[in-house]
Amino acid sequence: MATFNTIPNLSKALSDTLQAQQFTTMTMVQERSIPLILQGKDLLVQSKTGSGKTLAFALPSLMMTNLEKNTPQTLIITPTRELAEQIATQIQTLAAALPNFKTVTLYGGVPLRNQANSLVKGGTSAYRYAGTAFGSSFQRNT
C-alpha cells in the first residue's frame, strides 16, 4: 500500500494533519481513487463502510480548492442529512490547518434564508442532503 506522502503536490498543512490523525498508509480505495481524482477523472466508487471513501474524495477536493476564492468549489450530495453532517465534520477536521476554508451544509427542515445567507457569506465546500437537492432550496429568490 502507498503512503500519503507519495501524493504529488500534497501541501505541508494537509500532510501534517494526516500525520496528526495517524493516517500514513492509504487504503486500497484511496490508493486507487486519489490519483484519478487529481487527474480530473470522474469516478463512481463503491466500497464497504470504513474503507476510507470519505478521505479518498475529500483529500483531492481539498488539494484542488483555491483558498483565495471565497465561493463554493465542491458540492457533495449525500442520501441523508446525517451523512452530510458526518462528511462535513470529517472534512472540517482534515482542513483545520487550511486558511479561509469554510463548509456550508444545506438540508431541508430549516429556514432556507439562513442557508442562503451562509452561501452568500462564502464557503469553499457545500454539502447537501439529496432529499433537498431538487426541492425549494434551489429557488433563486430566497
Secondary structure as GFF3:
##gff-version 3
##sequence-region A 1 142
A	DSSP	three_ten_helix	4	6	.	.	.	ID=ss1
A	DSSP	alpha_helix	12	20	.	.	.	ID=ss2
A	DSSP	alpha_helix	28	38	.	.	.	ID=ss3
A	DSSP	alpha_helix	53	64	.	.	.	ID=ss4
A	DSSP	beta_strand	74	78	.	.	.	ID=ss5
A	DSSP	alpha_helix	81	94	.	.	.	ID=ss6
A	DSSP	beta_strand	103	106	.	.	.	ID=ss7
A	DSSP	alpha_helix	112	121	.	.	.	ID=ss8
A	DSSP	beta_strand	125	129	.	.	.	ID=ss9
A	DSSP	three_ten_helix	130	132	.	.	.	ID=ss10
A	DSSP	three_ten_helix	136	138	.	.	.	ID=ss11
###
